[in-house]
Amino acid sequence: MITHSAPRAREPKHGAVARVLHWATVLVLLAQYVVGYAMIGAEGVLEPWIEVAYGGDEDLLLPVHVAIGCTLIALVLVRAVWRRLVTLPPWPPTLSDAGRRFASLTERALYVLLFVTPSTGLALVLLSGEEWETGDRSEWTSPWDLLDDDLLVGIHVTCQILLLGAIALHVGFVLTHQFVHRDRMLRRML
């Protein structure tokens, strides 16, 4: 006797717009960390890229870093609005109440830090009164001297570390559910 298994019910997913915004944010954030790392004098792997693209001058990366940061702020704002407008897919049945609270808190932390981190960098460039080299013969002078640059750098770096921590928690949570609990949580965003 031949038995046929019932077709698997379609798994709930985030909509196409939410998935595109999510992965665009991932790519922009990855680019931002690479450029930021290169700006602080990356040794080794990024050096050849800086040499070819910018003649070895890391200072030329500041406008790129600022532009990527502004893009990230815009993406996060669009994502937050989109998140409010659409209905999310139901949670996997294997997800406990504590797991749902953890996922919600992590998501909120990510949204806040994805906005605050580049905003503190923008504040550093606009509100510190500092001069920034943007090449051999050019400088950018912050138009306002309202906040101490050391304070802003400290806040910016702290936010970067917190953001990396929130990302690690988010990715770890999803991968644990994908590969340990086998509830296919990752597929919701693919």
N, C-alpha and C positions, 0 to 999 in steps of 0.2 A: 504494500500500500504506500503510495506517495503522499507525503504530508507537505503541506505548504505553510510556511510561517506567515502569520498575519503581517501586513506591511507595517513598518514602524511608523508611529505617529510623528508628524513633523515637529521637530524640536523648536521651542520658542527661541526667537532671536531678537536682537535689537534691530531696528529698521536700518535700511541702507544708509540714510543720512547720518545717523548716530555712529554707525560703524566707520564711515569715511572720516567723520570728524575725530573719532577716537584715534584711528591710525595716523591721520594727518598730525594730530597733536604729538603722538609718539615720535614721528619722524622729525618734526620741527624741534621738539625737545632734545632729541639725540643730536641734531645739528647744532643746537645752542650749546650743549655741553662740549661738543668737539671744538667749536670755535672758542668758547670760553677757556677751555684747557689750552688751546693753541695760543691764546692771548697772554697767558701767564708764562710764556716761554717754554712751551712743550719741547722736551728733549725726545729724540728718538723718532717714533713712528710718524708724528705729524710734521716734523721738520722739513722733509722733502716737499711736502704739499705746500707749506708756507713759503718755501724757497721758490717753487714754480709759480704759485698763484700770486704771491705778494712780494717777491724779491727778497724774501727772508725777513721782512719787516712786520712783526706782530702788531705794531701800532695801527696798521692799516685795517686790522680786523675789528676795531671798535665800532665803526659804522655798521659793519655786517652784524655784529653781536647785538647792537641796538635795534636794527631792523628785524632780526629774528625775534628778539624779545617783544617788540610791538606786534609782530605776527602772532606770537604765542598768546599775548593778552587778548587780541581780537578773537582768536580761535576759542579761548576759554569762555569769553563772553557769549559767542555764538552757541557754544555747547551748552552753557547754562540756560540760555533762553530756549534752545531746542529741547533740553531735558524737561523744562517746565511745560512745554507744549504737547509732548507726546506721552503715550502710555507705555510704560516699561513692560517687557515680557514678564510673566510670572517667575518667581524664584524657583529654582529646582526643588523638588520635594525633599531631597536629601539635606537641604540647608536648614539648620536649626534656627531658632529665634536668636540665639546668641550669634550665630554666623551671619544672620541678616543684619543685626545691629552692627557687627564688625564691618561688614561690607559697606553699609551706609555711612558709617563714621569715616572709614578709609576714603570713600568716594568724596565726602565733603572736605576732608583734609586735602585731598589731591586738588580739588577745584580751588580751594583757598590758596594753597601754595603755588599752584600753576599761575594764579593771578598775582599774588603778592611778590613772588620771587623776581619776575621780570620788572614789576613795578618799582621794586627797591633799586634795581639796576638803573632804571630810567630816572628815578629820583637822584641817584648818584651823579648821573651825567647832567641833569638839569638844575639841581638844587644845591650843589655842594660848593659852587664858586671855584671849582678846580679847573686847571688847564689840562687838556688831554692831547697827547700827540696822536695825530692821525696820519702820519707819514713823515718823510724827511723834512719837508718844508711847510707843513701845515699843522695847525692846532685847533682844537675845539675848546672854547672857554664856556663853562657852564654859565647860563644867563643870570642865574640867581645864586646868591650866597646865603641860603636860609638854614642849611643843616650841615653839621660836621661830616666831612667825608669819611673819617675813620669810623664814626658811628654807622653811617650808611653801608660801608664795606662790611662791617661786622654783621649787620642785619641781613645784608644780601647773602653773605656766605652761610650764615646760620639757616636762612631759608632754603638755600641750596641743599644743605645737609638734611634738613627736615624733609624736603621734597624727595630726595633720594631714599630716605627711610620709608616714606609713605608709598613710594613706587615699589620698594622691596616688599612691603607688607601686602600691597595689592597683587603683585605678580605671584608672590608666594601663596597667597590665599587661592587665587585662580588655579595655579598649577597643582596645589594640593587637591583641590576638588576635581581637577581634570584627571590626574593620574592616581591618586589614592582612593578618593571616593567614587571615581569613575562616573561622575554625573554630567560629563561633557559641558562643563561651565564655559570653557574656552570657546566652544562653538557658538555661543551666544553672540560673540563679537567678531566672528570670522565670516 
